[in-house]
Amino acid sequence: MTRDLVPLDKSLDTRVNDSYGTITIRVVVLGKEMASSPAPGTEDPAPADASSDEALPEVDKRPVSTFLEEPKRGRQVCVFLINGQRQHGWDNQFIMRDLELKYLRNRMLVVVDCDGLKPEIIAELMQGSRNQFYEGKVYSALESRVLATLKGDPDLHRLEEEAEDAISSLQAGDEAVKAALDQLIDAHHDAAPHVQHGHTQAGDASRQEGGEGTLIQSQNVIVEGPASTGSLGTDPVLQLRPDFGTIRLKPKEIRRFAIYPKPDHAWRNLESMTLTFDPPVKELQVTRTTQITGEDVSLIFAEPEDFDDDEYPIEATLRVIATFKGLQEPRMAERRVVITPRKKGPPKLKTPLQDDPTFIKVTSRQPIKILIGGPDVHVKLRWDGKDSLVAGDPPQWSFRVSCESPSVEPQTFLTRPVEGRLELLIQSAQGLKAGEQLKFDVEAVGPGKTLATAFLADVVEPPTPRKLTAKLPGGAQRRPPYHLIYLNREQWHDANLNCFGTPWSGLEAGSFEPPNTKSALTIFINQDMDLVSSYRDSLLARKLAETTIQQRINKYTAHVAFHLYQMYQKSKLMEAQQSGATDAPSESLMRDEIRRVAHTLIKLMEVT
């Protein structure tokens, strides 16, 4: 099978506890091209003579569906084998919940071969009914070992990042609307205490675009974040334009953004500004250009010719720290940076494998970090020897690993080489202390020759909760920033409700009423509009899942609601600029505009 159809297929050997024995974990990730998606209307009807309790084949568009059993007999994507027979299984919930691989849950298969466990340990796992494993002490150790081995796998992490990167462009429009609506809610909410009336609107000074959890240094710094983070600070704050939650890069692609203070005039008082990456990425080229009110930054990842794909994905934290005259606390902004390889490109020339190998080296990105109490660390290695050299009994070549540790020596396992590539699994042993540095030596021993490589691994503490000074709201709940009302057909004839001065009907998409001293901005959405009802019926006729239908209707509603908000902002701005408000849009023009917007949205969703 090609790499596009099966991006990952490998086996990992690991030890369960110190005395239970070993297991072999085979993990397979299928490409999206493996999905079985028949053309609409081609599904085979149920046989006329089928009984009511007969398990019929089910059309499943997931790539893994071909390899799973029928739905009524189980849908386990992870199976545990003893003597080649399935004895236990997990569904794909563990992929999302424990491995945090959301975008691989429908493409990933795991087979755990338990034949390497000791007979007495297998006896404790097996029940008399042979239905499932007995979930006792041995099962708990087995479960922990499987999860720890897979959670730190860099290949799974790389495929997850690639899948997330592939769909990020598809969700960009929806995310932009959600971000705009969230900004509206946050800004209005923070600027609307109990004593203010509904017509009070938030300005630029109350926008909230920072990320929570950025205050990680012992030194006091000022970051932009929600009211729940830290204590109240003072202007200025650092911002990015456009504001990325994650800065994604690919080789030879330029990513540009601006760093500027808010308010802008604070730039005149700038003393210094540093831009660093943690950990450092030596191939990342940064170009900084000073402007009148900020600094333009360009990032480009210059991939060397001999760069190994095993080093992807590369993750770092962009940290910007600025100091201003007369202000004691520096200003800081942090963003996550993820560098992934190009999807398509000319294949790199493979190093020819030899009968007499000449080197072995580490290809994983360094420094290597061992997290105390964390998952296994996967260190990738490569040599130029043929795979057959380590096969046979006894093999011509063998590998050995040694570790120099100031405290305890963690357990290690080497996988069998596949096309010259292999992995070293390092278990996080109890007794390791943060700040220690371990030295690992890997040797390939053959007839009259020994090849060696070495690397250092730093022991680090896991993330812990950080104590910050925070404000907790007291008293009654604030009134909402705006009131969203959904209308149905029965409410069209309510004399107290109108759509821009006319009665509601099946042609109207929505309207708004400006805020006043008693209520906030009110946005009306017509749920029974003729176009929406027809679109909803067409989705039902196509037998789409309920969640899919709800997502599409929610997307339509969010777009219409946000456009109505923009219409209100525009009308308010024009009324403020014109003394007599003669140039402000009339109610009939606004009614026609939201009709056109709703019609365009429905048609766009129909064709996509």
C-alpha positions, -999 to +999 in steps of 0.1 A: +000+000+000+012+035-008+022+061+018-009+082+008-033+053+016-015+043+048+006+072+062+017+052+092+021+015+100+046+005+127+051-018+157+064-008+191+077-032+218+074-022+254+075-037+289+044-037+312+056-031+347+088-047+358+076-082+361+046-086+338+063-092+305+062-074+272+036-064+246+038-054+210+017-024+199+009-020+162-005+013+152-019+020+117-032+054+105-052+053+072-054+081+047-086+099+040-086+082+005-096+049+022-130+062+031-159+043+016-183+070+004-208+058-022-226+082-045-259+095-032-288+071-040-266+041-046-271+024-012-284-011-015-319-015-001-325-039+028-333-075+016-371-082+015-367-114+035-345-098+062-357-105+098-362-077+123-332-086+144-308-094+114-276-074+115-274-058+080-243-041+066-241-004+073-226+022+050-199+039+070-177+067+054-149+064+079-116+051+065-114+025+092-149+011+085-136-016+061-115-031+089-141-031+116-169-056+125-205-050+119-221-022+141-242-046+161-212-068+170-187-041+180-168-011+166-135-014+185-106+004+168-082-010+194-081-047+200-061-069+224-050-103+211-039-134+229-028-163+206-042-143+177-077-141+191-094-109+201-100-108+239-107-071+246-113-039+227-117-001+229-137+022+207-123+055+194-132+075+225-097+067+239-081+084+209-099+117+216-100+115+254-066+100+264-044+105+233-060+139+224-058+130+187-092+144+176-086+144+139-072+108+138-101+091+156-117+079+124-085+069+107-065+051+134-063+013+143-044-002+171-036-039+177-020-049+210-004-084+210-002-097+246+016-130+239+047-116+255+031-114+289+039-141+314+014-170+317+004-161+352-003-125+342-024-136+312-043-159+336-052-129+358-064-110+327-086-138+313-121-143+326-139-176+326-164-163+301-136-151+278-158-121+270-134-093+280-103-088+302-108-087+339-103-050+348-081-054+378-045-045+387-029-061+357-054-045+333-048-011+348-010-015+342-017-027+307-039+002+299-014+027+313+014+012+293-005+014+260-016+050+265+019+061+277+035+045+246+011+060+221+006+094+236+042+104+231+045+091+196+058+119+173+044+103+141+009+104+155+015+139+167+028+149+132-003+134+115-026+151+139-010+185+131-012+178+094-049+170+097-056+201+117-036+222+093-056+207+063-090+216+078-079+250+092-086+267+058-120+251+056-130+265+089-115+299+085-148+316+075-168+301+103-140+308+128-138+344+117-176+349+124-173+332+157-143+353+167-161+384+157-192+375+177-171+365+207-153+398+205-186+416+205-198+396+235-166+400+255-162+437+247-198+446+256-198+424+286-167+439+301-180+474+295-215+469+308-216+471+346-250+471+365-252+509+366-250+513+328-280+511+305-285+489+275-275+516+250-240+518+263-216+502+237-181+491+241-152+508+224-118+498+212-104+502+247-123+472+260-114+447+233-102+413+247-079+394+223-052+380+246-049+344+256-053+330+291-024+315+309+004+336+293+017+349+327+042+322+334+073+341+346+081+351+381+086+387+370+055+408+369+045+415+333+014+430+316-004+409+291-038+413+274-063+388+286-098+383+300-108+397+334-105+362+349-067+362+344-045+381+369-052+415+384-060+447+367-031+462+347-025+494+328-020+503+292-003+498+269-005+461+259+011+443+230-010+430+201-005+411+169-022+420+136-036+398+123-040+380+156-031+343+153-039+319+180-013+296+164+012+307+139+015+279+113+045+277+090+056+255+061+091+255+046+099+285+023+065+301+030+065+336+045+042+345+074+039+382+080+023+400+110+026+432+129+034+438+166+021+470+180+011+485+213-025+496+222-029+525+223-008+532+193+008+564+206+027+544+233+051+533+206+069+567+210+079+556+245+093+522+235+127+515+251+133+480+239+116+450+224+129+414+222+115+386+201+125+351+211+115+315+204+114+288+231+130+264+223+152+281+197+147+271+161+179+278+142+164+273+107+137+300+114+146+333+098+131+365+113+130+398+096+119+428+117+110+462+102+102+492+124+072+513+114+056+545+128+034+527+153+048+492+155+070+466+140+064+443+110+077+408+114+083+382+087+090+345+095+103+320+070+115+285+078+145+277+056+146+239+054+182+226+048+187+202+020+197+174+044+168+181+067+151+149+080+113+147+079+114+130+113+120+164+129+085+176+120+063+189+135+085+216+151+068+234+180+079+266+197+066+295+216+070+330+202+075+354+231+076+392+226+087+414+255+087+452+254+097+479+279+083+514+279+097+546+294+082+553+329+066+519+332+080+493+356+064+462+343+074+449+308+047+441+283+045+405+269+027+386+242+030+349+234+019+328+205+023+291+196+043+283+165+039+250+146+061+242+116+049+213+094+062+199+061+048+206+027+020+182+017+034+176-018+068+179-032+095+160-051+105+128-032+138+131-014+166+107-024+168+079+001+201+069+015+209+035+000+210+007+025+242-014+026+254-048+037+282-030+055+266+000+073+287+031+080+267+053+104+238+055+129+225+089+140+196+106+159+171+123+137+146+136+163+146+173+170+168+181+200+169+189+229+151+157+240+128+163+270+116+137+295+085+148+313+083+135+349+053+112+351+046+118+314+042+095+284+071+076+268+096+096+248+101+085+212+136+092+199+140+085+162+172+070+148+185+061+113+213+040+100+223+029+065+222-009+072+197-032+056+168-044+077+178-080+072+210-075+091+192-075+124+170-105+115+178-141+119+189-162+149+214-150+157+214-117+138+245-103+121+241-070+137+224-059+170+217-027+189+224-018+225+215+012+246+231+025+277+223+055+299+243+077+323+219+091+349+226+109+382+197+092+398+177+063+382+181+048+347+148+047+328+138+016+308+144+018+271+132-003+241+143-002+205+120-010+176+131-031+146+144-010+118+121-004+088+139+010+057+168+020+079+146+039+105+140+028+141+128+043+173+141+043+209+113+044+235+123+059+269+099+053+298+096+081+324+109+063+355+100+071+390+128+088+408+139+111+380+143+147+392+137+179+373+168+196+361+188+163+356+204+156+323+207+121+310+232+109+284+221+080+261+245+060+240+232+039+211+255+014+195+251-009+165+274-039+169+284-060+139+312-082+127+344-064+136+327-030+137+307-008+162+287+023+151+278+047+179+257+079+184+247+097+216+222+124+227+213+143+259+179+143+275+167+169+300+143+160+327+115+186+331+086+190+354+050+186+341+028+218+337+013+227+371-015+251+380-003+287+383-017+310+411-027+344+398-045+373+414-080+372+398-112+392+402-143+372+410-177+388+401-200+394+430-237+402+433-262+397+405-254+387+370-249+414+344-275+418+317-265+402+284-248+423+258-276+418+233-309+400+232-313+373+205-349+364+197-359+335+174-393+339+157-415+312+143-446+312+121-470+316+150-454+349+161-456+366+127-489+382+134-479+396+168-488+433+167-458+441+190-433+426+165-424+440+131-396+436+106-382+470+098-417+485+100-436+458+082-453+426+094-433+394+095-437+369+067-419+340+050-398+364+030-381+381+060-348+368+073-343+390+104-342+425+118-330+444+148-342+470+173-317+496+185-308+496+222-326+519+246-324+528+282-343+496+292-329+470+269-298+461+249-296+457+211-323+432+201-317+409+171-346+389+156-340+357+135-369+343+115-366+305+119-395+298+096-383+319+067-393+301+034-357+297+022-346+283+056-375+259+058-368+246+023-331+242+030-338+223+063-362+200+045-336+193+018-311+183+045-336+160+061-344+144+027-307+136+022-307+117+056-279+138+070-271+133+107-289+155+132-256+171+144-247+180+108-280+197+102-277+216+134-242+228+126-253+241+092-283+259+106-262+274+134-237+286+109-264+303+088-278+319+120-244+332+132-238+349+098-272+365+097-270+377+133-236+392+128-246+409+096-276+425+114-252+437+141-230+453+114-260+469+098-269+485+132-233+498+136-233+513+102-267+530+107-255+544+140-223+557+125-241+574+096-267+590+119-238+604+140-221+619+109-252+634+094-271+661+113-305+653+098-299+615+093-311+619+057-284+597+043-289+569+069-302+536+053-340+534+053-359+505+068-369+492+034-332+492+022-321+473+053-350+448+049-339+441+013-303+439+023-307+412+049-330+393+025-302+392-001-276+382+025-298+353+037-305+342+001-268+342-007-259+322+024-285+295+017-274+292-019-238+291-010-244+263+016-264+243-010-236+242-035-209+235-009 
